[in-house]
C-alpha cells in the first residue's frame, strides 16, 4: 500500500480505463478523489474517454458527486443503476454525448462480484420483458449506444438474461481509516455498499484500487474482523480534507446511523392529511406480523412513521437495499441509511436476499401503469430517473404493492366525514394505455402468479389474469366520475367490490 496525494493517484488512471466508483447517493462516496479527477481532466485533458460504472447514482441532484464528471471528453461511457441525483450526467446520456446504460442496481453490485471471481457474468431471470431485455431496449439510453451488455439465453427451457462481465481497471473507493498494511476500516461509514466487491473486481482484473480515508492509524489498533477491505487489495490510500469526507451530502456522521437503539425515542415527522396519508394508511394494512419489508423511496417512506404512530412498528422488520436490516429508514439525501439499524452488511448480500425471494412485501412507487400491469419508474417525460434497486426488490417479493396518486400534477384531495373528495384533479394521467418504459413486467408477474396491488387515494387495483381489477373503492369516490375518465384503458370491477378503509 502506498500513501499518495490525490493528484498522484489520479495520474495512475489511463485514458480509456473502466473506472468503478463506489457509494450509495452520498454515503461511502469518495468525493475528494472524484473532484480531483474532474479537476485533473480540466487542467491536463487526461485521463479521458473513461468508462464509468456505478450503482446508486452518487450525487446531490445538482453539482456534487458524479455530476462533477459531466465534462465533455472525460467519459466515453456510463453504466449505472440509479441516475436521479446525477442530472448533469443523465443529460449527457440522454443527449447522446456519451454511451449510456441503465441496468438494475443489484445486478451491477453482483456483477462486480462475478468479475472478481472470473465468471462470465450474472445470469438471472431479473429483467425479462423489461427495458433491460435486449429484445426491448437492452438498457441502452441513446441511439449512439451500440454494444449489447445483456443477452437472452435459455437454460432447461427457461429464459434468462446474461449480464456480461467486463474488466474493471480502476476502483475508486472510500473508508474511514487505513492502517499501514493498507487495511481499510469503516468506523464512521453508515453502510458498506458494494465497496469490497469493487476492490476485488479491480484487483483481480489486474487493475488498481484507490481508497480515500480521513486518517491513517498504526497497525494492530483494530480487531481483524473489523477490516472491510484487506490491504492486499489496496494500491493507494489518500487522506481527504475533512470537508470532502462528511458522512454524505446531507451532513456529518451521526451515531444513530451505526448503533442499535430504542426506536421509540426517535422523533419522526408526522404524516400530514391528504392523499399521501390516505394511500400510506391503506398500504400499512398489507403488513402481517413478522413480515420482512422494503419501503421504496418517495411515498412508501410514509409507512414507517404511520406504523410508529399506530403502535404497530414492532410487527415488521424494515430493510434497505444499501445493506441494512431493521431500524427506521431515512429519507431525502439520507436515503440509503437507517437510524438504529439492527444489522449492517454488504450490499451484494441483501440483493441476494431480495432476488431469492426473502422479502414478504415490497412497497414501491409508480410513475406510470398500463392495462397490462406494466409499471414505469425509470424514464418518463424526458427525465432519466433510472431503475435503481426497484427491479431487484420487486422481482421475487412475495407481494408487491405499488403506491401512488391516481393522477399527478396539482392533485388536491380531502377527507371529509370519512369520505374522499377530489378538490382539484391532477393534470397528468398515471394509468396510461402504454407506459413509456417497462420497469416492471405485468406479463412476468402473472406468469409467476405474483401478488401485485396498486393502491391509490381512490381505490385498490389487483393485477389478475385478465388485467387490472378494481377490488376496493374509497368512500366518496364515484367510478364513473372519478376513475374512468382518467384512465386510458378498460378495467375490470370486482363483483364483490369492497370499501377501501380511509382513516
CORPE-V852185 format. One record per residue. N is the residue number from 1. RES is the residue in one small letter. PHI is phi in radians with two decimals (999 if undefined). PSI is psi in whole degrees, 0 to 359 (none if undefined). NEAR is the number of other C-alpha atoms within 12 Angstrom. Layout:
# CORPE-V852185
N;RES;PHI;PSI;NEAR  N;RES;PHI;PSI;NEAR
This chain:
# CORPE-V852185
1;x;999;138;24  2;x;-2.04;140;27  3;x;-1.54;115;26  4;x;-2.23;163;22  5;x;-1.38;163;23  6;x;-1.04;319;33  7;x;-1.16;325;30  8;x;-1.14;320;19  9;x;-1.21;320;32  10;x;-1.10;328;38  11;x;-1.19;348;27  12;x;-1.35;343;27  13;x;-1.44;132;33  14;x;-1.71;154;24  15;x;-0.96;134;24  16;x;1.47;0;21  17;x;-1.12;151;33  18;x;-1.63;118;36  19;x;-2.04;122;47  20;x;-1.77;126;52  21;x;-2.02;126;56  22;x;-1.44;168;50  23;x;2.23;159;51  24;x;-2.23;107;51  25;x;0.98;250;43  26;x;-1.79;349;46  27;x;-1.30;142;47  28;x;0.77;32;47  29;x;-1.66;128;48  30;x;-1.38;72;49  31;x;-1.05;320;48  32;x;-1.08;313;39  33;x;-1.14;322;42  34;x;-1.15;318;42  35;x;-1.09;317;30  36;x;-1.19;325;32  37;x;-1.03;313;39  38;x;-1.11;316;34  39;x;-1.12;321;25  40;x;-1.12;319;27  41;x;-1.12;316;30  42;x;-1.05;320;20  43;x;-1.35;321;14  44;x;-2.03;346;18  45;x;1.39;3;21  46;x;-2.42;157;28  47;x;-1.21;151;34  48;x;-2.31;170;33  49;x;0.89;44;28  50;x;-1.37;154;36  51;x;-1.85;108;35  52;x;-1.60;136;38  53;x;-2.22;131;46  54;x;-2.61;166;50  55;x;-1.87;295;50  56;x;-1.85;35;48  57;x;0.85;65;47  58;x;-1.13;110;47  59;x;-3.04;174;44  60;x;-1.93;8;32  61;x;1.54;358;27  62;x;-2.32;271;21  63;x;-2.09;342;21  64;x;-1.59;175;31  65;x;1.19;220;42  66;x;-1.20;346;49  67;x;-0.99;332;33  68;x;-1.13;340;34  69;x;-1.61;3;43  70;x;-1.41;64;38  71;x;-2.14;124;32  72;x;-0.91;130;26  73;x;1.69;337;25  74;x;-1.24;317;39  75;x;-1.96;144;38  76;x;-1.72;323;33  77;x;-2.56;148;40  78;x;-2.34;128;46  79;x;-2.07;117;44  80;x;-2.57;165;48  81;x;-1.66;306;44  82;x;-2.07;131;43  83;x;-2.06;358;48  84;x;-1.07;325;35  85;x;-1.71;11;37  86;x;-2.18;61;37  87;x;-1.07;330;32  88;x;-1.18;318;32  89;x;-1.23;322;48  90;x;-1.07;321;44  91;x;-1.12;320;28  92;x;-1.08;321;32  93;x;-1.20;315;37  94;x;-1.15;327;31  95;x;-1.46;357;22  96;x;1.35;17;24  97;x;-1.32;337;27  98;x;-2.35;159;35  99;x;-1.21;140;36  100;x;-2.44;141;41  101;x;-2.34;141;48  102;x;-2.06;111;50  103;x;-2.06;157;52  104;x;-1.00;136;49  105;x;-0.98;315;45  106;x;-1.12;324;47  107;x;-1.12;318;52  108;x;-1.10;317;46  109;x;-0.96;311;52  110;x;-1.24;331;41  111;x;-1.14;324;46  112;x;-0.99;319;47  113;x;-1.19;321;37  114;x;-1.15;320;31  115;x;-1.09;317;34  116;x;-1.05;324;32  117;x;-1.48;358;24  118;x;1.33;21;23  119;x;-1.54;159;22  120;x;-1.26;349;21  121;x;2.65;193;27  122;x;-1.82;121;36  123;x;-1.89;122;29  124;x;-2.79;157;32  125;x;-1.41;353;33  126;x;-1.05;123;42  127;x;1.79;353;49  128;x;-1.01;133;40  129;x;1.19;15;32  130;x;-1.94;184;37  131;x;-1.16;345;37  132;x;-1.49;348;41  133;x;-1.14;125;35  134;x;-1.10;345;27  135;x;-1.34;348;19  136;x;-1.86;274;23  137;x;-2.12;342;31  138;x;1.17;19;35  139;x;1.33;4;43  140;x;-1.36;142;37  141;x;-1.80;350;43  142;x;-2.77;169;26  143;x;-1.23;341;19  144;x;-1.41;353;19  145;x;-1.63;110;26  146;x;-1.87;322;20  147;x;-1.18;137;21  148;x;-1.49;115;27  149;x;-1.63;351;32  150;x;-2.27;135;40  151;x;-2.26;153;30  152;x;-1.59;130;28  153;x;-2.26;164;22  154;x;-2.12;126;15  155;x;-2.22;118;13  156;x;0.91;41;7  157;x;1.43;1;7  158;x;-1.94;142;13  159;x;-1.43;139;20  160;x;-2.40;161;24  161;x;-1.80;135;34  162;x;-1.87;107;32  163;x;-1.53;112;39  164;x;-1.35;142;29  165;x;-1.30;158;29  166;x;-2.67;152;33  167;x;-1.23;145;35  168;x;-1.82;117;39  169;x;-1.47;329;36  170;x;-2.48;132;43  171;x;-1.96;124;52  172;x;-1.97;115;53  173;x;-2.32;181;51  174;x;-2.54;145;56  175;x;-2.49;184;49  176;x;-1.49;313;40  177;x;-2.63;164;37  178;x;-2.33;146;41  179;x;-1.68;182;35  180;x;-1.25;343;25  181;x;-1.32;344;28  182;x;1.65;2;35  183;x;-1.15;138;40  184;x;-1.93;131;49  185;x;-2.01;153;41  186;x;-2.08;41;38  187;x;-0.87;313;29  188;x;-1.98;21;29  189;x;-1.69;129;39  190;x;-1.33;343;44  191;x;-2.51;167;47  192;x;-1.71;331;44  193;x;0.96;219;49  194;x;-1.83;23;47  195;x;-0.99;309;50  196;x;-1.12;320;46  197;x;-1.10;320;41  198;x;-1.13;317;52  199;x;-1.05;315;47  200;x;-1.18;320;42  201;x;-1.10;315;42  202;x;-1.16;314;41  203;x;-1.05;313;34  204;x;-1.36;349;29  205;x;-1.52;0;31  206;x;1.44;17;22  207;x;-1.69;198;31  208;x;-2.13;154;38  209;x;-2.16;122;46  210;x;-2.03;133;52  211;x;-2.23;130;56  212;x;-1.56;130;50  213;x;-2.34;172;44  214;x;-1.75;344;33  215;x;-2.83;161;28  216;x;-1.88;132;27  217;x;-1.98;161;20  218;x;-1.29;157;15  219;x;-1.08;154;19  220;x;1.18;24;16  221;x;-1.67;348;18  222;x;-2.29;151;19  223;x;-1.17;145;14  224;x;-1.04;331;17  225;x;-1.23;350;14  226;x;-1.57;358;22  227;x;-1.32;127;28  228;x;-1.67;317;39  229;x;-2.02;114;38  230;x;-1.21;148;30  231;x;-1.05;336;30  232;x;-1.11;343;23  233;x;-1.67;350;37  234;x;-1.78;127;41  235;x;-1.70;327;36  236;x;-2.65;143;41  237;x;-2.12;137;44  238;x;-2.17;131;41  239;x;-1.50;124;34  240;x;-1.66;144;33  241;x;-1.02;149;19  242;x;-1.01;327;20  243;x;-1.21;345;16  244;x;-1.78;11;30  245;x;-2.38;42;35  246;x;-1.29;170;30  247;x;-1.01;313;39  248;x;-2.84;192;38  249;x;-1.27;349;32  250;x;-1.45;334;24  251;x;2.76;195;18  252;x;-1.36;170;22  253;x;-1.10;139;28  254;x;-2.14;138;21  255;x;-1.02;328;19  256;x;-1.13;342;26  257;x;-1.23;335;35  258;x;-2.20;13;29  259;x;-2.23;147;26  260;x;-1.27;155;21  261;x;-3.02;177;20  262;x;-1.39;111;17  263;x;-1.18;335;26  264;x;-1.18;342;19  265;x;-1.57;354;13  266;x;-1.40;139;21  267;x;-1.53;127;15  268;x;-2.07;142;22  269;x;-1.19;131;16  270;x;-1.16;152;18  271;x;-1.54;116;25  272;x;-1.24;161;17  273;x;-1.09;152;22  274;x;2.40;186;27  275;x;-1.16;329;41  276;x;-1.11;317;37  277;x;-1.17;320;36  278;x;-0.97;312;42  279;x;-1.19;314;44  280;x;-1.13;322;42  281;x;-1.07;316;36  282;x;-1.19;321;38  283;x;-1.08;323;44  284;x;-1.00;330;40  285;x;-1.21;346;28  286;x;-1.39;353;34  287;x;-1.62;124;34  288;x;-1.71;163;20  289;x;-1.01;130;17  290;x;1.52;1;17  291;x;-1.17;143;27  292;x;-1.72;127;33  293;x;-2.26;148;47  294;x;-2.11;134;49  295;x;-1.90;118;47  296;x;-1.22;171;42  297;x;-1.27;149;38  298;x;1.67;225;27  299;x;-0.97;318;35  300;x;-0.98;336;42  301;x;-1.09;339;42  302;x;-1.24;345;39  303;x;-1.18;322;43  304;x;-1.09;307;47  305;x;-1.11;329;33  306;x;-1.18;321;32  307;x;-1.09;319;34  308;x;-1.13;317;27  309;x;-1.05;322;21  310;x;-1.57;1;18  311;x;1.28;24;15  312;x;-2.06;13;22  313;x;-1.08;328;29  314;x;-1.23;350;24  315;x;-1.46;357;22  316;x;-2.30;163;32  317;x;-2.12;119;33  318;x;-1.53;146;41  319;x;-2.24;156;43  320;x;-2.23;139;48  321;x;-1.15;349;50  322;x;-1.31;350;47  323;x;2.03;35;39  324;x;-2.10;139;42  325;x;-2.13;131;37  326;x;1.36;183;38  327;x;1.36;191;39  328;x;-2.05;117;46  329;x;-1.06;145;42  330;x;-1.57;169;37  331;x;-2.24;182;26  332;x;1.07;221;24  333;x;-1.18;346;29  334;x;-1.60;3;33  335;x;-1.00;139;35  336;x;1.78;348;46  337;x;-1.93;163;47  338;x;-2.33;155;42  339;x;-1.68;130;39  340;x;0.94;55;29  341;x;-1.16;153;33  342;x;-1.33;324;26  343;x;-2.64;147;30  344;x;-2.18;125;34  345;x;-2.56;177;32  346;x;-1.07;139;32  347;x;-1.06;326;41  348;x;-0.99;320;35  349;x;-1.31;330;29  350;x;-1.25;329;35  351;x;-1.28;329;42  352;x;-1.04;317;29  353;x;-1.08;314;31  354;x;-1.14;310;36  355;x;-1.09;331;32  356;x;-1.51;0;21  357;x;1.69;21;25  358;x;-1.28;338;27  359;x;-1.38;136;36  360;x;-1.41;318;34  361;x;-2.62;138;41  362;x;-2.07;132;49  363;x;-1.90;121;46  364;x;-2.32;157;45  365;x;-1.48;177;43  366;x;-2.65;134;46  367;x;-1.57;322;41  368;x;-2.55;153;39  369;x;-2.49;143;44  370;x;-2.04;178;35  371;x;-1.16;344;33  372;x;-1.51;357;33  373;x;1.53;6;42  374;x;-1.24;144;38  375;x;-2.19;141;48  376;x;-2.07;125;38  377;x;-2.25;357;41  378;x;-1.77;327;40  379;x;-2.70;121;31  380;x;-2.82;145;26  381;x;0.89;41;17  382;x;1.35;8;17  383;x;-1.95;134;27  384;x;-1.82;102;38  385;x;-1.54;325;38  386;x;1.50;151;46  387;x;-1.41;339;47  388;x;0.92;220;43  389;x;-1.53;0;49  390;x;-0.88;312;46  391;x;-1.16;318;45  392;x;-1.11;317;43  393;x;-1.11;319;49  394;x;-1.40;341;49  395;x;-1.01;306;46  396;x;-2.23;15;34  397;x;-1.02;142;34  398;x;-1.10;328;31  399;x;-2.43;136;35  400;x;-2.05;126;44  401;x;-2.07;113;45  402;x;-1.58;130;47  403;x;-2.11;138;48  404;x;3.04;159;44  405;x;-1.17;155;43  406;x;-1.22;322;45  407;x;-2.26;168;35  408;x;-2.30;166;25  409;x;1.48;71;15  410;x;1.65;9;17  411;x;-1.08;134;24  412;x;-2.28;131;23  413;x;-2.37;146;31  414;x;-2.32;153;28  415;x;-1.93;118;27  416;x;-2.24;121;17  417;x;0.96;41;11  418;x;1.35;9;17  419;x;-2.12;146;25  420;x;-1.54;133;33  421;x;-2.26;130;27  422;x;-1.46;110;29  423;x;-1.43;321;17  424;x;-2.59;125;16  425;x;-1.33;144;24  426;x;-1.21;154;20  427;x;-1.48;341;15  428;x;-2.00;125;21  429;x;-1.33;136;30  430;x;-1.85;339;38  431;x;-1.71;99;37  432;x;-2.02;165;30  433;x;-1.10;319;21  434;x;-2.57;128;23  435;x;-1.20;153;33  436;x;-1.24;333;29  437;x;-2.67;140;39  438;x;-1.61;105;39  439;x;-1.64;334;48  440;x;-2.37;128;48  441;x;-1.64;118;37  442;x;-1.14;323;39  443;x;-1.09;315;28  444;x;-1.10;319;30  445;x;-1.10;317;36  446;x;-1.19;320;23  447;x;-1.01;322;16  448;x;-1.73;14;19  449;x;0.91;43;19  450;x;-1.35;141;30  451;x;-1.43;117;30  452;x;-2.29;130;41  453;x;-2.21;152;41  454;x;-2.15;114;46  455;x;-1.87;123;47  456;x;-2.16;177;47  457;x;-1.28;350;45  458;x;-1.86;343;43  459;x;2.95;180;41  460;x;-2.07;131;42  461;x;-1.94;139;39  462;x;-1.90;143;35  463;x;-1.54;108;40  464;x;-1.97;178;29  465;x;-0.97;322;22  466;x;-1.71;18;20  467;x;1.96;196;27  468;x;-1.28;132;33  469;x;-2.20;127;31  470;x;-1.30;115;34  471;x;-1.89;339;28  472;x;-2.40;140;31  473;x;-2.13;129;32  474;x;-1.19;139;35  475;x;-1.04;137;29  476;x;1.65;347;26  477;x;-1.63;132;31  478;x;-1.84;125;19  479;x;-1.04;314;23  480;x;-1.16;327;13  481;x;-1.67;319;15  482;x;-1.80;347;28  483;x;-2.06;300;34  484;x;-1.04;322;23  485;x;-1.19;346;19  486;x;-2.01;20;26  487;x;-2.30;133;26  488;x;-1.64;18;23  489;x;-2.65;166;24  490;x;-1.36;140;21  491;x;-2.12;159;31  492;x;-1.69;150;25  493;x;-2.06;123;26  494;x;-1.04;140;22  495;x;-1.11;330;10  496;x;-1.85;48;12  497;x;-0.93;126;20  498;x;-1.71;165;18  499;x;-1.53;124;22  500;x;-1.30;128;30  501;x;-1.12;133;29  502;x;-2.24;126;37  503;x;-1.79;none;28
